[in-house]
Amino acid sequence: QLHTYPQQFTSNPGALYIGKSRSKETKTIHSHQFQYATANAGVCYSRKLLTMLRESIHPKSMYVQGCAAMGVPDDVYFAYLLKSKLNIALTVADGFHYHDEKEFFVQVINGSAMV
């Protein structure tokens, strides 16, 4: 169940940014190092986290302008905002997968994937 899934992550109860990055490498922008979840891998934001970040992402035009000004995609910009404003990092969830992750589909066929 999706509503119980976040309970296993206790690093910052309530303010959660859970997902999977396509790369283990960190991104650095303005001296902030972070990983970011790729949207096509699935990502989960808690309501508390979005409420905390609301002034930086609303209205939507301000968020889009921020992406454009930094020259980065929206998923990278979102992770940057979380790290630079709230010091919240991505919690990596191996159960999330992106659409071209071949190993995940092999695990599904073998019955060993967490779906």
C-alpha positions as CSV (number, residue, x, y, z in Angstrom):
1,Q,0.0,0.0,0.0
2,L,1.4,3.4,-1.0
3,H,0.2,5.2,2.1
4,T,2.1,2.8,4.4
5,Y,5.3,2.6,2.2
6,P,6.9,5.8,3.6
7,Q,6.7,4.5,7.2
8,Q,9.9,2.5,6.6
9,F,11.9,5.7,6.1
10,T,12.7,7.4,9.4
11,S,15.4,9.9,8.6
12,N,13.0,12.8,8.6
13,P,9.4,11.6,9.5
14,G,6.8,13.6,7.6
15,A,9.1,15.5,5.2
16,L,10.0,12.8,2.7
17,Y,11.5,12.9,-0.8
18,I,11.7,9.3,-1.9
19,G,12.7,8.0,-5.3
20,K,15.4,6.6,-7.5
21,S,18.2,8.3,-9.4
22,R,19.4,7.1,-12.7
23,S,22.9,7.7,-11.5
24,K,24.8,7.3,-8.3
25,E,26.7,10.5,-9.1
26,T,25.8,13.7,-7.2
27,K,25.0,16.9,-8.9
28,T,26.5,20.2,-7.6
29,I,24.9,23.5,-8.0
30,H,26.0,26.6,-6.0
31,S,28.1,24.4,-3.7
32,H,25.1,22.1,-2.9
33,Q,25.7,18.5,-3.6
34,F,22.6,16.3,-4.1
35,Q,21.1,13.3,-5.9
36,Y,17.8,13.7,-7.7
37,A,15.0,11.3,-8.4
38,T,14.1,11.1,-12.1
39,A,10.4,11.5,-12.6
40,N,10.2,8.5,-14.9
41,A,11.6,6.3,-12.1
42,G,8.8,7.2,-9.8
43,V,9.1,9.7,-7.0
44,C,7.1,10.3,-3.8
45,Y,6.8,13.6,-2.0
46,S,5.1,13.8,1.3
47,R,2.4,16.5,1.9
48,K,4.5,18.0,4.6
49,L,7.5,18.4,2.3
50,L,5.4,20.1,-0.4
51,T,3.9,22.4,2.2
52,M,7.4,23.3,3.4
53,L,8.5,24.1,-0.1
54,R,5.3,25.8,-1.3
55,E,6.6,29.4,-1.4
56,S,9.4,28.2,-3.7
57,I,7.3,26.3,-6.2
58,H,4.1,28.3,-6.3
59,P,2.9,29.9,-8.5
60,K,4.0,27.4,-11.1
61,S,5.4,30.2,-13.3
62,M,8.0,31.0,-10.6
63,Y,9.1,27.3,-10.5
64,V,9.4,27.1,-14.3
65,Q,11.4,30.4,-14.3
66,G,13.7,28.9,-11.7
67,C,14.3,25.9,-13.9
68,A,15.0,28.0,-16.9
69,A,17.3,30.5,-15.0
70,M,19.5,27.6,-13.8
71,G,19.3,25.7,-17.1
72,V,18.2,22.4,-15.5
73,P,15.2,20.1,-15.8
74,D,12.4,20.3,-13.3
75,D,13.4,17.2,-11.3
76,V,17.0,18.6,-10.8
77,Y,15.7,22.0,-9.8
78,F,13.2,20.4,-7.3
79,A,16.0,18.4,-5.7
80,Y,18.2,21.6,-5.6
81,L,15.5,23.5,-3.8
82,L,15.1,20.8,-1.3
83,K,18.8,20.6,-0.5
84,S,19.5,24.4,-0.6
85,K,16.4,25.6,1.3
86,L,15.5,22.7,3.6
87,N,18.6,20.5,3.7
88,I,16.5,17.5,2.6
89,A,18.2,14.9,0.5
90,L,16.8,12.1,-1.7
91,T,15.9,8.9,0.2
92,V,16.8,6.3,-2.4
93,A,14.2,3.5,-2.7
94,D,15.4,0.5,-4.7
95,G,11.8,-0.6,-5.2
96,F,11.3,2.3,-7.5
97,H,12.4,1.8,-11.1
98,Y,12.7,3.8,-14.4
99,H,11.2,2.6,-17.6
100,D,14.4,1.4,-19.3
101,E,15.9,-0.3,-16.3
102,K,16.4,-3.7,-17.8
103,E,17.5,-5.5,-14.6
104,F,14.2,-4.6,-12.9
105,F,12.2,-6.3,-15.6
106,V,14.4,-9.4,-15.4
107,Q,13.6,-9.4,-11.6
108,V,9.9,-9.2,-12.3
109,I,10.0,-12.2,-14.6
110,N,12.1,-14.1,-12.1
111,G,9.7,-13.1,-9.3
112,S,12.4,-11.4,-7.2
113,A,11.3,-7.7,-7.8
114,M,9.6,-5.7,-5.2
115,V,6.4,-4.5,-6.9
